[in-house]
Amino acid sequence: MGGNVNNKIIFIFGALGGLLYGFDMGVISGALLFIKNDIPLTTFTEGLVVSSMLFGAIIGAGFSGPLSDKFGRRKMVFMISIIFVIGSIALALAPNMEMLVIGRFIIGLAVGGSTAIVPVYLAEMAPTDQRGSLGSLNQLMITVGILSSYLVNYAFADAEAWRWMVGLAVVPSFIMMIGVLFMPESPRWLLENRSEKEARKVMRLTRKPEDIDKEIQEMIEINKMSESAWSVLKSAWLRPTLVIGCGFALLQQIIGINAIIYYTPSILSEAGLGSSAAILGTVGIGIVNVVVTIFAIMIIDKVDRKKLLVIGNIGMVASLLTMSALIWTVGLDTSFGAWIIVGCLSMFIVFFAFTWGPVLWVMLPELFPMRARGAATGIAALSLSVGSLLVAQLFPMMSKAFGIGQVFLIFAAIGIVAMIFVIKYLPETRGRSLEEIEVDLRRRASAKGV
């Protein structure tokens, strides 16, 4: 990679939105055990507190993508960091259920924005041969954020200090706010909205000098097409890819990962473990998540994206089926049964973190054309938030109605559907520049007469 040591910092700060997403997604799992002692919650309102973040994320994802196409990725990341700060403070000071919901909703606006913009920024900043590993930093930051939230939950569990748990998100929010001031704008956005000179200056930070001319020329060729972002977005030739991207994002959320992230402490607590032990179980799962994601980053540019996804589906479905069988035979009413469940949940996390976790964030911006990449990724991120919302809101009620074993069987069936979807519809993107992928997308649509 060209440039200097600072180019690593660019990608780390660029992915910090993922850390905040992960922290706010994971911290509520432990905080819920103690919020209920101060603020009465029913099964429905418990789901509402968890899922209100996702209502906000739907709106945040829908608006932030088009805004980033207009004003730039960097300015939108700065705005997102401010919203994270406001939401974290509101949540920490919440006196009642309504304010909990409002605080989580505000945080959700920032979460939706980060899911739409961070993957686009990383993809556009990264050279082609490292786009997989650098794009995967978003998922790594999400896992680090989740693990951080579990550690914070564990640290404050004995004191039942849930306000500190949720309020500490202010710290990484401020770090991101300051860090973004030193980040460059995406070269692709600069070329389209400012000048080639500014784009080249940024590209020198992350690319070999001999690669810049070719990439700039490809971008210029794409830019010669006179469509606006809106005309590209509503064009018939992009529609199939947009549907595939939305389906891909939705499936990633409804194969079961969020049920595990949000509700593992509650599951283990119901199985007879104390609150601290239940949270400690999730810390172990969080560590597995981070370590496996690091390994995935090391190999993601060496193995086809689709092959990784299929391997992940097979492993996740097997883990869910095993878990359901063990719940029926061993039960959840003993500590032994609870720790068996921790093992199965960990295996699910291994396969998710190795495949579907990082690959989605790499592939989403790869699928869409430069002129509408932010907006299209935002729409796909909106679908992702809808899927996350469905799981967060329905899982407690479905578990109560059918039992956890039956619900995990449903997730296993969704995993099989997801594998068929990948094999049949998802294009391979590894080893090709973003412009090459776009040209191929237009050519295929033209060949079909679209």
N, C-alpha and C positions, 0 to 999 in steps of 0.2 A: 504494500500500500504506500502511496506517495505521501508527502506532507511530513508532519512531525508528531511528537508525542501528543500534542493537543487534539489530534484527530480522534484518539480514543475517547477523550473527554467529551467531544461533540456527541458521539453516539450514546455515551452513558447518560449525559444530561438530556439528550433527545428522548431517551426511553424512560425517564423518571416518572412520566405520567402513568406508565404501567405499574410502577411500584405503588403509587397512590391508589390506583384501581385495586390492586391486590390487597393492600392494607385495609381499605374500606370494605372490601368484599369479605375478608376473613375476620376482621375484628368483631363484627356483630355476632359471630357464632359464639364467642366466649362471653361477650357483654350481655347477651340475652339471658344467660343463666342468673345474672344479678339485677338486671333492669327490672325483672318481674318482681323483685323484692321491694322496689321503690315505687314502681309504676305498674299497676295491675294490667295484665295483658291476657286476652283470650287467645284461642288458637288462631282466630281470624286476624286479630290486631297484631299478633306476633308475626304472622306472615306479611301483614301490611307494613310493619316497621322494616322488615328485611327487604321487601319488594319495592317500597317507595323510592329507594335509590334507583331502582331499575326503571320506574316510570320517568324519573328525571333523565336517566341515561338515554331513553328512547328520544326524548326531545333534544337533548344535547347532541346526540349522534346525528339527528336529522338536520340540525341547523349548522353545526360546526364545520361539516365537510364543505358545503357551498361557500361558507364564509372564509374558509382557509384558501379556497381557490381564488377568492377575490382579494383578500387582504394579506395572504401569506401564511405559511405554516407557523412561523416563529411568533408572530403577534398573537395568534390564537392559542398557542401553548402558554404564553404569558397570561392571557385572560383566564385560561383554565386553572392555572395555579392560584390566582386570586379567588376564584370560586371555591376551590378546595379549602382554602383558609377560612372563608366565610362559613361554609357548611360544617367544617370541623368544630368551630367555636360554637355555632348554634346547637350542634348535637351535644357537646359537652355540657352546655348550660340548660338543656331541655328540662322544664319542670313537669311536663305531662306527655301523654302519648301523642297528642297532636303535634307538639313541637319536635318530638322525636321523628315523626313522619316528615315534617317540613325540613328539618336538618338533613335527613337522609336524601330527600328529594333534591336539595341544593347540591349535595355531594354528587348525586346522580347526574346532574347537568354536566359537571366536570368529568365524571367517569365516561359518559357518552362522548364528550368531546375528545378525550384522550384515546378512546378506542377507534375513533374515526381519523384522527390526525397523526398520532405517533407512528403507526405502521407506514403511512404514506411518507412521512418525513424520513424515516430510516431507510425505506426502499429507494427514495430519490437521492439520498445522500451517499448510498453505498455503491461501490463498484460492482459490476456484474458478478465476478467470480466470488465475491464475499457477501452478496446480498442476502443469502440464506442465513448465514451465521449472524450478520449484523442486524438483519430484520428480526431474528429470534431474540435479540436483546429485550424486546418488548415483553415477550413471554417470560424471559428470565427475571425481569424486573417485577412482573406480576407475581411470580412464585416467591421472590425475595420479600415482596410486600406482604403476601399471605403468611409466610414464615415469621416475619417481623411482628405481624398482628398476633400470631399465636404466642410468641415469646412475651409480648406486652401483656396479653391476657393472662398468661401463667404468672408473670411477675406481680400482677395486681389481684390475682384470684383470691388469696387469703384475706385481703383487705376488702374484697368485693367492690373495688374502686372502678366501677364501669365508666364513670365520667373521664377518668384519666385514660382508660383504654381507648375510648373513641376520640378524645381530644388530642392525643399525641400525634395524630395525622397532620397537625399544624406544622410540625418540625420539617418533614420532607416537603411539605407544600412550600414553605419559605425557601428551602434549598433550591427547589425547582424554579421558583420565581426569580431568584438571584442568578441561577445558572443559565437561564434562557437569555439573559442579557448578553452573555458571551457566546451564544450560539449563532452560527451563520444561517442565512435563509437557504432553502432548498435551491440547488442550481437550476433545476427544471422550471421552478416558479420564477426565478430571476430572469432566465432566458426569455420566457414568455411575457413577463410583465415589466422588466427593467432593461437589461442589456446583456449582450453576449460577454462583454468584458467582466461584468460582475459574476456571471455564471462560471466563467473560466477561473476566476480568482478563488471561488469556493471549491471548485473541483480539484484544484491543485492541492488542497488539504487532504484529500482522501483517495486520489487516483494517481497512477503512474502517468508521467507527462505524455508518453506515446499513446495512451488510451483516450486522452481528452479530445483530440481533433475528431476522431471517428464518432465518439458519442455526441459531441456538439453537432456534427453534421446530421446525424440521425434525428436529433431533436429539432433542428432547423427544418428538415424535410417534413416532419410531423406538423410543425408549426405553420407550414405553408397552407395547410388545409384551413379554410376560413371559418369553420364552424365555431359557434359559441359553446360554452360549457353546457348550456341548457339544451341546445340543438343536438349535441352529442348524447346527452343523457337520455333524451326522449327518442333517439333514433332507433329504427327497427333493427339495425345491424348490431347494436349494443344490447338490446333487450334480452336475448338468450343468455349472454354472459352475466348480465345483472341478476337475472333469476338464479343462475347457478351460484353466483357469489352470495346472494341472500340465503339460498338453501344451505350452502356450505356453513355459513356463519350460524344459522339457526340450529343446524344439527350438532355443531360443536357444543352448544349450550345444553341441548336436551338429551345428550347421551349419558348424563348423570353427574358430571363434574361438579356442578353447583350445589347439588344436594349434599355432596360430600363436604365441600368447602363450608357451606353455611351451617349444616346441621350435625356434623360429626360429634361435637361436644354434647349436644342434646341426646343423640343416639346412645353414646357411651354412658352418659349420666343416667338415662333410663335403664341401662343394663346393669346398674348397681355400682358403678364407679363414682367416687366423690367428684366434686366439681374440679378440684385441682388435678386429679388423676385423669379426668376426662379431657381437660385442656392439654395435659402433658401428652396424651395419646395423639392429639392433633399436631403437637409440635413435631413428633416423630414423622408424621405424614408430611408435614411442611418441609422437613429436612430432605426427605426422599424426593419431594417435588423439585426442590432447588438443584440437588445433585444430578438428578436424571436430566433436567433441562440443560445443565451445563454440558453434559455428555452429548445431548441432542445437537447443541450448537456446534460441537466439534465435528459432527458427521453430516449435518444437514445439506452442505454443499457437495457432498460426495455420493449421496444416494437420491434417487428420484423421489420427488415429493409424494407422488401417488403410492409408491411402494411403501413408504413410511406410514402413510395413512391407513392402508389396508392391514399392515402388521399391527398397528395400534387398535384397529377395530377388533381383530381376532383376540388380542390379549384382553381388551376391556370387556368384551362379551363373556369370555371364559371366566374372568374375575367375578363378574356380576352373577353368573349362573352358579359358580362355586359358593358365593356369599349367600344366595337364596337357599341353596341346599343345606348349608351349615346352619342357617337361622331356623330352618324347619326341623333339623335333626338335633342340634345342640341347644338351640334357643338363645335368647338374649338376656335371660334372667340370672346369669352367673358371670363372675369376673372372667372365668375361662372363656365363656362364649363371647364376651365383649372384646377380649384381646385377639380372639380368632378373627372377629370382624375387623379389628385394626389391621391385621395382616392382609385380609382380602382388600380392604380399602387402599392399603399401600400398594398392592399389586395393580389395582386399577389406576392409581396415580402414576405408577411407573410407566405404564403403556400410554397414558394420556400425555404425560410430560415429555415423553420421547417422541411423540408423533403429533397428535391433533392439537396439543397446546401450542407449540411453536410454529408448526407448518401453516396453520390458519393465518397467523399474523404476517407471515412471509408472503403467502400466496394472494391474499385479498388485494393489496395494491398492485401486485403483478398482473392481475387479471384485467385491470381497467386502463383505458387510454389516458394519456397525459392531460388532455384538455379538460377532462371531467373526473380526474382521479380522486380528488378530495371529496367531491359530491357523491360519486359512486361508492367509494369506500364508506362514506358516512351512511348511505342507505343500507349497505350490507351490515354495518355496525348497529344500525337501528334494528335490523332483524335479529342480530345477536342479542341485543338488550331485551327484545320481546321474548326470545327463548329463555334467557336468564330469569326474566320476570315470571314466566309461566312456572318454571321449576321452583323458584323461591316461594311463590304464592300457593301453589298446589301441593308441594311435597308434604308439608305438615298435615294437611287435611287428608291426602291420599294415604299417608302412613297410618293415620288414625282409623281410616275407614277400611283399608285392605290389609294393613300390616306391612312392615318394611320389606319383608321377603318378596311379597307380591310386587311392590313398587320397583324393586331392583330387577325383577323379571321384565317389567315394562321397559326399563332402560336398556336391558339386553336386547330386546326386540328392536328398539330404536337403533341400537348399535349395528344390527344386521342391515337395516334399511340404509344407514349411513354408508356402510361398506359398498353396497350395491350402487349407491349414488356416486361415490368416488370412482368406481371402476367404469361406470357407464358415461358419466357426464363431465367430470373434472378434467381440464386439459393439463398437460405437463408443462412446467415453466422453468425448470432448473437449467442453468447454463446459457440462458438467452437474455439479451438486454431488454429493458422495458419497451424500447422502441421496436425491437424485432417481434416481441410478443404482440404489440399493438398492430403492426403491419400484417402479421399472420391472422389476427382476429378479423381485420377488415377484409382480407383476401378470402377467408373462409365464408364470411357473410356474403361477399359479392358472388362467390361461386354458387351459393345457394339461392341467389337471386333476391337477396334481402336489400 
